[in-house]
Amino acid sequence: MSETKVHFGWPAELLERMEDLLGEEFRDYRESLSEEGWQALRFNMQKTGGREEIIEALRTAVIPGSSEKVPWEKNAWYYDRPDTPGKSVWHDIGLYYIQEPSAMIPVPQMGIRPGERVLDLCAAPGGKTAQIAQRLQGKGLLVSNEPYPDRAAVLSQNMERLGIRNTVVTNEMPGRLLAHFGSFFDRILADAPCSGEGMMRRHPEVRAEWNPGINTMCAARQQEILACAAGMLKPGGTIVYSTCTFAPEENERTIAQFLKLHPDFTLGEMEIPGGSPGIGSADFPLERTVRIWPHRTRGEGHFIALLKKACSAEVEQEDKRNRKKDRRKTPDRESYKLLCASWEALFDTEKMPVPERDSLVCFGDNIWLPPEGTGSPDGLKIKRCGLEIASVKKGRISFSHALAMAVSADEVRNTYAMSAEEVLKWMNGETIPHTGQKGYVLMTASGFPAGFGTCDGRQIKNHYPKGLRKRYDPSFRLL
């Protein structure tokens, strides 16, 4: 960084390149750098059911200053800087996800259909994975990968908070996933690590780390990621490649190089509100790619390319998992018997049938319900294998917080509707006086699950995870 010239807090070399790219528009771009970035959130359709009255009540409660929808994502809204939706109870029980507006663009371009196999290759912190899960509607398989362990842990926590059932969170490098899966996925999102030039307005630390060689370094890594993605995609499948940088080396040139090396891929066309054509070339129709400029739209800088793999008349590449012996461990008979008894006591089994024993997998004391089609997890570092159901210790079943966040109140026999005052106590780890039925209780706030407790006939013991407990604004009100 010591050799990088800085002009008004921005790398001079970067500004010179931006002026070459934008020409007469450079002045508008430069002026946009002094503006505050746009903020948005997207409501969780899996929990709210898309009910307009619920979304409107939530919007009024958490972002009262909002008035405009994000044009490229349904049920997403811009909000004003004074609003603080991340500090709300409703955020922590998973009713919405806070996400930079332009970051919501790539997933709608994937054309996802329920029941498909989808891979989010560089997924943390989880906003795009949550978008994908919403489009799968609980059907199919979503593998959400993050190579860095700390970020993979955050990704897993967000899947739990949002109540997503059919996601396997892995912590692997792309090459390891390729070796495990082979040609397996219908659609892949490669939201590649990049130099982050499009996010410098929001994140000044990215400015400080920028140097003239970073684009070349990132482009090399992006080529490796795309090559692995191509190998994991079924014929006829789709890759959406995205970055949050302006550098042609990481955007159009990366795509051009990929197309040269992979002649079975072509560029698809996209229509994105506020988007601008990519920088064309003589060899490939790169104007089909899309750039998002912060001076043209209400969002940060992004780049998106839609890559389609040709259908093949030949036999598809073998799903490498078919050669692997399924070594997953299922619950032993006694543990499964305990689970069934506890499940039938807690759930309406017509709406929430007891999972078949062979559909479950154990990691240590914990029992998980993987998405259908997951196959053997053997050989992969897995942070989340679908839905965590329970743990078995000393002959006792303890239902997980993840299960509480993934169910709806009408699936549970024993629920407790908390008052606003009780919600604040509950989220801070306090017990709730109650003389009701003994056993597990699903605690709800305005009908939305907030965790499990156990009633002993006098009070409800709090099972809300200690690491999540906090104090909230005492002015909190139910919807």
Secondary structure, 3 states (H helix, E strand, C coil): CCCCCEECCEEHHHHHHHHHHHHHHHHHHHHHCCCCCCCEEEECHHHHCCCHHHHHHHHHHHCCCCCCECCCCCCEEECCCCCCHHHCHHHHCCCEEECCHHHHCCHHHHCCCCCCEEEECCCCCCHHHHHHHHHHCCCCEEEEECCCHHHHHHHHHHHHHHCCCCEEEECCCHHHHHHHHECCEEEEEEECCCCCHHHCCCCHHHHHHCCCCHHHHHHHHHHHHHHHHHHHEEEEEEEEEEECCCCCCCCHHHHHHHHHHCCCEEECCCCCCCCEECCCCCCCCHHHCEEECCCCCCCCCEEEEEEEECCCCCCCCCEHHHHCCCCCCCCCHHHHHHHHHHHHHHECCCCCCCCCHHHCEEECCEEEECCCCCCCCCCCCEEEECEEEEEEECCEEEECHHHHHHCCHHHECCEEECCHHHHHHHHCCCCEECCCCCEEEEEEECCEEEEEEEECCCEEEECCCHHHCCCCCCCCCCC
